[in-house]
Amino acid sequence: MDATGNPYRIYRVTWIILLIITVAMLASESFHLPRIFLIVFLLAFMMVKASMIGGNFMHLRYERPSLAVMVAAGILVTSLILYSFISREFRHIVERLSN
């Protein structure tokens, strides 16, 4: 419970921040930014959103730091594995389209 006695305030504030970030991510495409900057921007805010969701809605904020490190390591390993498969497939598709 927070100082005002409302136990759901943190969830409302988190939801509003997530909504603002999501709208910013959707609107970023219309600014015609360089592709690499757009990708870095979107990935950074996706990580912020994932951290907020994990910390507040999954209550990882109140767990021991070692549990948060294990979750982060799992996400990192999964991301690297997906990247390795997706990048290989992407190169294959580009090669097929250029022929």
MMTF fields as JSON, N, C-alpha, C and O atoms, coordinates in Angstrom:
{
  "mmtfVersion": "1.0.0",
  "mmtfProducer": "UNKNOWN",
  "numBonds": 395,
  "numAtoms": 396,
  "numGroups": 99,
  "numChains": 1,
  "numModels": 1,
  "chainsPerModel": [1],
  "groupsPerChain": [99],
  "chainIdList": ["A"],
  "bondAtomList": [4, 2, 8, 6, 12, 10, 16, 14, 20, 18, 24, 22, 28, 26, 32, 30, 36, 34, 40, 38, 44, 42, 48, 46, 52, 50, 56, 54, 60, 58, 64, 62, 68, 66, 72, 70, 76, 74, 80, 78, 84, 82, 88, 86, 92, 90, 96, 94, 100, 98, 104, 102, 108, 106, 112, 110, 116, 114, 120, 118, 124, 122, 128, 126, 132, 130, 136, 134, 140, 138, 144, 142, 148, 146, 152, 150, 156, 154, 160, 158, 164, 162, 168, 166, 172, 170, 176, 174, 180, 178, 184, 182, 188, 186, 192, 190, 196, 194, 200, 198, 204, 202, 208, 206, 212, 210, 216, 214, 220, 218, 224, 222, 228, 226, 232, 230, 236, 234, 240, 238, 244, 242, 248, 246, 252, 250, 256, 254, 260, 258, 264, 262, 268, 266, 272, 270, 276, 274, 280, 278, 284, 282, 288, 286, 292, 290, 296, 294, 300, 298, 304, 302, 308, 306, 312, 310, 316, 314, 320, 318, 324, 322, 328, 326, 332, 330, 336, 334, 340, 338, 344, 342, 348, 346, 352, 350, 356, 354, 360, 358, 364, 362, 368, 366, 372, 370, 376, 374, 380, 378, 384, 382, 388, 386, 392, 390],
  "bondOrderList": [1, 1, 1, 1, 1, 1, 1, 1, 1, 1, 1, 1, 1, 1, 1, 1, 1, 1, 1, 1, 1, 1, 1, 1, 1, 1, 1, 1, 1, 1, 1, 1, 1, 1, 1, 1, 1, 1, 1, 1, 1, 1, 1, 1, 1, 1, 1, 1, 1, 1, 1, 1, 1, 1, 1, 1, 1, 1, 1, 1, 1, 1, 1, 1, 1, 1, 1, 1, 1, 1, 1, 1, 1, 1, 1, 1, 1, 1, 1, 1, 1, 1, 1, 1, 1, 1, 1, 1, 1, 1, 1, 1, 1, 1, 1, 1, 1, 1],
  "groupList": [{"groupName": "MET", "atomNameList": ["N", "CA", "C", "O"], "elementList": ["N", "C", "C", "O"], "formalChargeList": [0, 0, 0, 0], "bondAtomList": [1, 0, 2, 1, 3, 2], "bondOrderList": [1, 1, 2], "singleLetterCode": "M", "chemCompType": "L-PEPTIDE LINKING"}, {"groupName": "ASP", "atomNameList": ["N", "CA", "C", "O"], "elementList": ["N", "C", "C", "O"], "formalChargeList": [0, 0, 0, 0], "bondAtomList": [1, 0, 2, 1, 3, 2], "bondOrderList": [1, 1, 2], "singleLetterCode": "D", "chemCompType": "L-PEPTIDE LINKING"}, {"groupName": "ALA", "atomNameList": ["N", "CA", "C", "O"], "elementList": ["N", "C", "C", "O"], "formalChargeList": [0, 0, 0, 0], "bondAtomList": [1, 0, 2, 1, 3, 2], "bondOrderList": [1, 1, 2], "singleLetterCode": "A", "chemCompType": "L-PEPTIDE LINKING"}, {"groupName": "THR", "atomNameList": ["N", "CA", "C", "O"], "elementList": ["N", "C", "C", "O"], "formalChargeList": [0, 0, 0, 0], "bondAtomList": [1, 0, 2, 1, 3, 2], "bondOrderList": [1, 1, 2], "singleLetterCode": "T", "chemCompType": "L-PEPTIDE LINKING"}, {"groupName": "GLY", "atomNameList": ["N", "CA", "C", "O"], "elementList": ["N", "C", "C", "O"], "formalChargeList": [0, 0, 0, 0], "bondAtomList": [1, 0, 2, 1, 3, 2], "bondOrderList": [1, 1, 2], "singleLetterCode": "G", "chemCompType": "PEPTIDE LINKING"}, {"groupName": "ASN", "atomNameList": ["N", "CA", "C", "O"], "elementList": ["N", "C", "C", "O"], "formalChargeList": [0, 0, 0, 0], "bondAtomList": [1, 0, 2, 1, 3, 2], "bondOrderList": [1, 1, 2], "singleLetterCode": "N", "chemCompType": "L-PEPTIDE LINKING"}, {"groupName": "PRO", "atomNameList": ["N", "CA", "C", "O"], "elementList": ["N", "C", "C", "O"], "formalChargeList": [0, 0, 0, 0], "bondAtomList": [1, 0, 2, 1, 3, 2], "bondOrderList": [1, 1, 2], "singleLetterCode": "P", "chemCompType": "L-PEPTIDE LINKING"}, {"groupName": "TYR", "atomNameList": ["N", "CA", "C", "O"], "elementList": ["N", "C", "C", "O"], "formalChargeList": [0, 0, 0, 0], "bondAtomList": [1, 0, 2, 1, 3, 2], "bondOrderList": [1, 1, 2], "singleLetterCode": "Y", "chemCompType": "L-PEPTIDE LINKING"}, {"groupName": "ARG", "atomNameList": ["N", "CA", "C", "O"], "elementList": ["N", "C", "C", "O"], "formalChargeList": [0, 0, 0, 0], "bondAtomList": [1, 0, 2, 1, 3, 2], "bondOrderList": [1, 1, 2], "singleLetterCode": "R", "chemCompType": "L-PEPTIDE LINKING"}, {"groupName": "ILE", "atomNameList": ["N", "CA", "C", "O"], "elementList": ["N", "C", "C", "O"], "formalChargeList": [0, 0, 0, 0], "bondAtomList": [1, 0, 2, 1, 3, 2], "bondOrderList": [1, 1, 2], "singleLetterCode": "I", "chemCompType": "L-PEPTIDE LINKING"}, {"groupName": "VAL", "atomNameList": ["N", "CA", "C", "O"], "elementList": ["N", "C", "C", "O"], "formalChargeList": [0, 0, 0, 0], "bondAtomList": [1, 0, 2, 1, 3, 2], "bondOrderList": [1, 1, 2], "singleLetterCode": "V", "chemCompType": "L-PEPTIDE LINKING"}, {"groupName": "TRP", "atomNameList": ["N", "CA", "C", "O"], "elementList": ["N", "C", "C", "O"], "formalChargeList": [0, 0, 0, 0], "bondAtomList": [1, 0, 2, 1, 3, 2], "bondOrderList": [1, 1, 2], "singleLetterCode": "W", "chemCompType": "L-PEPTIDE LINKING"}, {"groupName": "LEU", "atomNameList": ["N", "CA", "C", "O"], "elementList": ["N", "C", "C", "O"], "formalChargeList": [0, 0, 0, 0], "bondAtomList": [1, 0, 2, 1, 3, 2], "bondOrderList": [1, 1, 2], "singleLetterCode": "L", "chemCompType": "L-PEPTIDE LINKING"}, {"groupName": "SER", "atomNameList": ["N", "CA", "C", "O"], "elementList": ["N", "C", "C", "O"], "formalChargeList": [0, 0, 0, 0], "bondAtomList": [1, 0, 2, 1, 3, 2], "bondOrderList": [1, 1, 2], "singleLetterCode": "S", "chemCompType": "L-PEPTIDE LINKING"}, {"groupName": "GLU", "atomNameList": ["N", "CA", "C", "O"], "elementList": ["N", "C", "C", "O"], "formalChargeList": [0, 0, 0, 0], "bondAtomList": [1, 0, 2, 1, 3, 2], "bondOrderList": [1, 1, 2], "singleLetterCode": "E", "chemCompType": "L-PEPTIDE LINKING"}, {"groupName": "PHE", "atomNameList": ["N", "CA", "C", "O"], "elementList": ["N", "C", "C", "O"], "formalChargeList": [0, 0, 0, 0], "bondAtomList": [1, 0, 2, 1, 3, 2], "bondOrderList": [1, 1, 2], "singleLetterCode": "F", "chemCompType": "L-PEPTIDE LINKING"}, {"groupName": "HIS", "atomNameList": ["N", "CA", "C", "O"], "elementList": ["N", "C", "C", "O"], "formalChargeList": [0, 0, 0, 0], "bondAtomList": [1, 0, 2, 1, 3, 2], "bondOrderList": [1, 1, 2], "singleLetterCode": "H", "chemCompType": "L-PEPTIDE LINKING"}, {"groupName": "LYS", "atomNameList": ["N", "CA", "C", "O"], "elementList": ["N", "C", "C", "O"], "formalChargeList": [0, 0, 0, 0], "bondAtomList": [1, 0, 2, 1, 3, 2], "bondOrderList": [1, 1, 2], "singleLetterCode": "K", "chemCompType": "L-PEPTIDE LINKING"}],
  "groupTypeList": [0, 1, 2, 3, 4, 5, 6, 7, 8, 9, 7, 8, 10, 3, 11, 9, 9, 12, 12, 9, 9, 3, 10, 2, 0, 12, 2, 13, 14, 13, 15, 16, 12, 6, 8, 9, 15, 12, 9, 10, 15, 12, 12, 2, 15, 0, 0, 10, 17, 2, 13, 0, 9, 4, 4, 5, 15, 0, 16, 12, 8, 7, 14, 8, 6, 13, 12, 2, 10, 0, 10, 2, 2, 4, 9, 12, 10, 3, 13, 12, 9, 12, 7, 13, 15, 9, 13, 8, 14, 15, 8, 16, 9, 10, 14, 8, 12, 13, 5],
  "groupIdList": [1, 2, 3, 4, 5, 6, 7, 8, 9, 10, 11, 12, 13, 14, 15, 16, 17, 18, 19, 20, 21, 22, 23, 24, 25, 26, 27, 28, 29, 30, 31, 32, 33, 34, 35, 36, 37, 38, 39, 40, 41, 42, 43, 44, 45, 46, 47, 48, 49, 50, 51, 52, 53, 54, 55, 56, 57, 58, 59, 60, 61, 62, 63, 64, 65, 66, 67, 68, 69, 70, 71, 72, 73, 74, 75, 76, 77, 78, 79, 80, 81, 82, 83, 84, 85, 86, 87, 88, 89, 90, 91, 92, 93, 94, 95, 96, 97, 98, 99],
  "secStructList": [7, 7, 6, 6, 1, 7, 6, 6, 2, 2, 2, 2, 2, 2, 2, 2, 2, 2, 2, 2, 2, 2, 2, 2, 2, 2, 2, 2, 4, 4, 4, 6, 7, 7, 2, 2, 2, 2, 2, 2, 2, 2, 2, 2, 2, 2, 2, 2, 2, 2, 2, 2, 0, 0, 0, 0, 0, 1, 7, 4, 4, 4, 1, 7, 2, 2, 2, 2, 2, 2, 2, 2, 2, 2, 2, 2, 2, 2, 2, 2, 2, 2, 2, 2, 2, 2, 2, 2, 2, 2, 2, 2, 2, 2, 2, 2, 2, 2, 7],
  "xCoordList": [0.84, 0.0, 0.889, 1.913, 0.531, 1.331, 0.901, 0.027, 1.524, 1.296, -0.138, -0.614, -0.835, -2.201, -3.232, -4.417, -2.807, -3.725, -4.372, -5.266, -3.952, -4.527, -3.557, -2.516, -3.886, -2.948, -2.849, -1.917, -3.756, -3.761, -3.153, -3.123, -2.673, -2.122, -0.927, -0.816, -0.047, 1.131, 0.732, 1.404, -0.354, -0.808, -1.377, -1.137, -2.121, -2.654, -1.536, -1.542, -0.582, 0.535, 1.347, 1.731, 1.607, 2.344, 1.577, 2.169, 0.284, -0.53, -0.488, -0.38, -0.573, -0.547, 0.807, 0.872, 1.887, 3.225, 3.379, 3.915, 2.915, 2.979, 2.17, 2.593, 1.025, 0.202, 0.914, 0.892, 1.535, 2.262, 3.425, 3.641, 4.171, 5.294, 4.796, 5.412, 3.688, 3.142, 2.72, 3.001, 2.058, 1.647, 2.88, 2.894, 3.92, 5.158, 5.807, 6.325, 5.776, 6.359, 5.573, 6.166, 4.266, 3.447, 3.636, 3.664, 3.764, 3.915, 5.312, 5.497, 6.29, 7.67, 7.834, 8.715, 7.018, 7.1, 6.768, 7.294, 5.913, 5.504, 6.547, 6.408, 7.588, 8.615, 9.692, 10.571, 9.635, 10.578, 12.027, 12.864, 12.299, 13.646, 14.507, 13.98, 15.834, 16.693, 16.374, 16.085, 16.426, 15.979, 16.69, 16.049, 18.013, 18.76, 18.356, 18.252, 18.13, 17.7, 16.314, 16.049, 15.439, 14.089, 14.131, 13.417, 14.96, 15.063, 15.619, 15.1, 16.667, 17.241, 16.21, 16.074, 15.492, 14.456, 13.379, 13.002, 12.892, 11.832, 12.32, 11.602, 13.523, 14.06, 14.284, 14.005, 14.783, 15.014, 13.697, 13.614, 12.684, 11.414, 10.705, 9.942, 10.946, 10.39, 11.027, 10.356, 12.328, 12.989, 12.472, 12.298, 12.232, 11.672, 10.29, 9.972, 9.476, 8.129, 8.187, 7.435, 9.07, 9.194, 9.646, 9.164, 10.563, 11.02, 9.902, 9.747, 9.13, 8.011, 6.967, 6.458, 6.65, 5.65, 6.161, 5.433, 7.406, 7.977, 8.09, 7.804, 8.505, 8.695, 7.406, 7.308, 6.417, 5.194, 4.081, 3.478, 3.806, 2.683, 3.053, 2.196, 4.336, 4.775, 5.483, 5.97, 5.535, 6.063, 7.531, 7.966, 8.302, 9.728, 10.478, 11.592, 9.899, 10.517, 10.759, 11.699, 9.936, 10.016, 10.79, 10.9, 11.32, 12.065, 13.547, 14.006, 14.277, 15.724, 16.336, 15.832, 17.412, 18.057, 18.498, 18.53, 18.836, 19.288, 18.178, 18.463, 16.918, 15.812, 15.66, 15.423, 15.796, 15.712, 16.842, 16.644, 18.029, 19.161, 18.886, 19.209, 18.292, 17.968, 16.937, 17.067, 15.933, 14.919, 15.56, 15.303, 16.391, 17.058, 17.982, 18.046, 18.692, 19.576, 18.769, 19.189, 17.622, 16.766, 16.259, 16.218, 15.877, 15.406, 16.543, 16.339, 17.739, 18.887, 19.242, 19.455, 19.307, 19.643, 18.586, 18.919, 17.322, 16.244, 16.332, 16.127, 16.636, 16.767, 17.915, 17.785, 19.032, 20.177, 19.874, 20.259, 19.192, 18.82, 17.863, 18.047, 16.856, 15.921, 16.629, 16.368, 17.526, 18.266, 19.079, 19.122, 19.722, 20.533, 19.679, 20.101, 18.494, 17.614, 17.009, 16.951, 16.573, 15.905, 16.89, 16.555, 18.101, 19.06, 19.474, 19.638, 19.643, 19.988, 18.845, 19.084, 17.633, 16.474, 16.306, 15.953, 16.558, 16.44, 17.44, 17.091, 18.695, 19.7, 19.281, 19.483, 18.7, 18.242, 17.127, 17.117, 16.213, 15.11, 15.645, 15.206, 16.578, 17.151, 17.871, 17.752, 18.609, 19.306, 18.315, 18.554, 17.219, 16.229, 15.53, 15.217, 15.286, 14.61, 15.522, 15.051, 16.822, 17.732, 18.039, 18.558, 17.728, 17.977, 16.831, 16.88],
  "yCoordList": [-1.171, 0.0, 1.24, 1.253, 2.266, 3.474, 4.405, 4.065, 5.573, 6.502, 7.017, 7.387, 7.046, 7.571, 6.515, 6.826, 5.279, 4.215, 3.517, 2.695, 3.817, 3.195, 2.133, 2.477, 0.844, -0.205, -0.361, -1.01, 0.197, 0.015, 1.193, 1.188, 2.191, 3.379, 3.013, 3.517, 2.15, 1.769, 1.102, 1.283, 0.335, -0.321, 0.692, 0.589, 1.658, 2.698, 3.535, 3.814, 3.937, 4.747, 3.953, 4.487, 2.685, 1.833, 1.697, 1.788, 1.484, 1.328, 2.601, 2.525, 3.758, 5.034, 5.222, 5.636, 4.92, 5.044, 4.081, 4.457, 2.842, 1.871, 2.342, 2.161, 2.938, 3.463, 4.593, 4.645, 5.486, 6.602, 6.076, 6.536, 5.115, 4.54, 3.846, 3.969, 3.118, 2.42, 3.408, 3.186, 4.482, 5.502, 6.142, 6.389, 6.412, 6.98, 6.017, 6.435, 4.724, 3.736, 3.667, 3.565, 3.721, 3.699, 4.957, 4.896, 6.093, 7.364, 7.533, 8.319, 6.814, 6.994, 6.651, 7.197, 5.777, 5.418, 6.608, 6.716, 7.481, 8.611, 9.731, 10.663, 9.651, 10.696, 10.458, 11.3, 9.314, 8.991, 9.098, 9.736, 8.465, 8.444, 7.467, 6.585, 7.615, 6.594, 5.222, 5.1, 4.205, 2.864, 2.357, 1.812, 2.529, 2.004, 2.727, 2.1, 4.038, 4.784, 4.336, 4.213, 4.093, 3.636, 2.275, 2.05, 1.375, 0.043, 0.127, -0.526, 0.923, 1.082, 1.712, 1.284, 2.712, 3.372, 2.375, 2.319, 1.595, 0.633, -0.465, -0.848, -0.972, -2.017, -1.498, -2.2, -0.276, 0.295, 0.431, 0.072, 0.943, 1.115, -0.213, -0.332, -1.21, -2.539, -3.118, -3.778, -2.871, -3.349, -2.611, -3.215, -1.322, -0.552, -1.089, -1.279, -1.331, -1.86, -3.239, -3.516, -4.104, -5.442, -5.36, -6.115, -4.451, -4.276, -3.779, -4.248, -2.838, -2.318, -3.398, -3.532, -4.157, -5.22, -6.28, -6.713, -6.697, -7.702, -7.205, -7.936, -5.968, -5.425, -5.163, -5.457, -4.615, -4.208, -5.25, -5.561, -5.788, -6.717, -8.145, -8.91, -8.507, -9.843, -9.825, -10.854, -8.661, -8.457, -8.84, -9.216, -8.756, -9.052, -7.961, -8.191, -6.805, -5.705, -6.073, -5.573, -6.922, -7.268, -8.564, -9.001, -9.175, -10.425, -10.134, -8.999, -11.194, -11.059, -10.705, -11.128, -9.938, -9.563, -10.766, -10.683, -11.872, -13.038, -13.575, -14.066, -13.491, -13.941, -13.029, -13.503, -11.729, -10.788, -11.032, -10.92, -11.367, -11.653, -12.919, -12.982, -13.923, -15.164, -14.893, -15.412, -14.1, -13.772, -12.989, -13.275, -12.003, -11.207, -12.081, -11.915, -13.004, -13.901, -14.792, -15.036, -15.279, -16.092, -15.316, -15.836, -14.08, -13.232, -12.965, -12.996, -12.703, -12.437, -13.658, -13.534, -14.818, -16.043, -16.336, -16.677, -16.205, -16.434, -15.445, -15.82, -14.19, -13.182, -13.513, -13.372, -13.949, -14.3, -15.501, -15.523, -16.491, -17.652, -17.247, -17.646, -16.464, -16.002, -15.166, -15.315, -14.288, -13.457, -14.322, -14.049, -15.361, -16.202, -16.904, -17.031, -17.357, -18.008, -16.995, -17.249, -15.88, -14.886, -14.257, -14.061, -13.933, -13.292, -14.236, -13.8, -15.523, -16.495, -16.607, -16.618, -16.687, -16.79, -15.519, -15.587, -14.358, -13.091, -13.031, -12.625, -13.439, -13.453, -14.384, -14.067, -15.524, -16.48, -15.863, -16.035, -15.164, -14.538, -13.446, -13.34, -12.638, -11.573, -12.171, -11.648, -13.248, -13.892, -14.434, -14.318, -15.017, -15.56, -14.455, -14.621, -13.33, -12.236, -11.527, -10.985, -11.525, -10.82, -11.633, -11.087, -12.922, -13.757, -13.713, -14.354],
  "zCoordList": [0.0, 0.0, 0.0, 0.683, -0.737, -0.741, 0.395, 1.193, 0.456, 1.569, 1.63, 2.703, 0.488, 0.485, 0.843, 0.961, 1.015, 1.386, 0.212, 0.411, -1.002, -2.192, -2.72, -3.279, -2.55, -2.983, -4.499, -4.973, -5.265, -6.719, -7.473, -8.704, -6.759, -7.41, -8.303, -9.42, -7.824, -8.6, -9.915, -10.931, -9.902, -11.126, -12.115, -13.318, -11.616, -12.512, -13.11, -14.309, -12.289, -12.788, -13.812, -14.853, -13.518, -14.455, -15.759, -16.835, -15.68, -16.883, -17.727, -18.951, -17.094, -17.832, -18.504, -19.662, -17.79, -18.389, -19.56, -20.603, -19.402, -20.503, -21.703, -22.845, -21.459, -22.545, -23.28, -24.51, -22.544, -23.157, -23.997, -25.118, -23.455, -24.206, -25.469, -26.528, -25.366, -26.532, -27.614, -28.792, -27.239, -28.211, -28.848, -30.054, -28.045, -28.599, -29.585, -30.621, -29.26, -30.171, -31.473, -32.547, -31.395, -32.604, -33.436, -34.665, -32.771, -33.478, -34.065, -34.993, -33.543, -34.009, -35.492, -36.156, -36.004, -37.421, -38.321, -39.428, -37.857, -38.698, -38.75, -39.542, -37.917, -37.919, -38.968, -39.153, -39.662, -40.732, -40.25, -40.888, -39.116, -38.556, -39.342, -40.019, -39.259, -39.879, -39.293, -38.103, -40.125, -39.729, -38.483, -37.584, -38.419, -37.278, -35.992, -34.937, -36.072, -34.892, -34.446, -33.251, -35.404, -35.086, -34.394, -33.416, -34.9, -34.302, -32.885, -31.979, -32.684, -31.343, -30.407, -29.261, -30.877, -30.082, -29.656, -28.486, -30.609, -30.305, -29.366, -28.443, -29.587, -28.71, -27.294, -26.323, -27.176, -25.844, -25.082, -23.908, -25.746, -25.05, -24.803, -23.845, -25.649, -25.359, -24.105, -23.312, -23.923, -22.711, -21.473, -20.415, -21.607, -20.486, -20.133, -18.959, -21.147, -20.889, -20.243, -19.309, -20.729, -20.147, -18.693, -17.849, -18.4, -17.019, -16.122, -14.994, -16.619, -15.817, -15.574, -14.461, -16.596, -16.44, -15.475, -14.581, -15.654, -14.756, -13.329, -12.381, -13.184, -11.843, -11.101, -9.91, -11.779, -11.098, -11.147, -10.12, -12.325, -12.44, -12.05, -11.608, -12.214, -11.835, -10.48, -10.012, -9.862, -8.507, -8.376, -7.288, -9.45, -9.366, -8.613, -8.143, -8.495, -7.778, -6.314, -5.696, -5.774, -4.358, -4.105, -2.959, -5.149, -5.011, -4.785, -4.912, -4.448, -4.293, -5.646, -6.687, -5.633, -6.896, -7.727, -8.955, -7.086, -7.85, -8.754, -9.847, -8.32, -9.161, -10.377, -11.487, -10.166, -11.294, -12.289, -13.498, -11.779, -12.67, -13.475, -14.662, -12.84, -13.564, -14.659, -15.768, -14.366, -15.376, -16.521, -17.691, -16.186, -17.222, -18.07, -19.288, -17.435, -18.193, -19.128, -20.259, -18.678, -19.533, -20.736, -21.851, -20.506, -21.612, -22.589, -23.803, -22.066, -22.931, -23.776, -24.982, -23.165, -23.906, -24.965, -26.099, -24.6, -25.567, -26.725, -27.879, -26.423, -27.479, -28.419, -29.635, -27.866, -28.712, -29.6, -30.769, -29.057, -29.86, -30.978, -32.128, -30.649, -31.683, -32.733, -33.927, -32.298, -33.246, -34.199, -35.399, -33.678, -34.554, -35.611, -36.76, -35.235, -36.212, -37.191, -38.395, -36.684, -37.529, -38.499, -39.667, -38.043, -38.939, -40.074, -41.214, -39.768, -40.804, -41.826, -43.034, -41.339, -42.231, -43.061, -44.238, -42.449, -43.161, -44.311, -45.419, -44.047, -45.12, -46.247, -47.419, -45.906, -46.914, -47.775, -48.994, -47.155, -47.887, -48.807, -49.952, -48.332, -49.148, -50.355, -51.463, -50.158, -51.26, -52.305, -53.507, -51.85, -52.785, -53.564, -54.743, -52.905, -53.594, -54.58, -55.581, -54.31, -55.218, -56.477, -57.45, -56.468, -57.666, -58.626, -59.675]
}
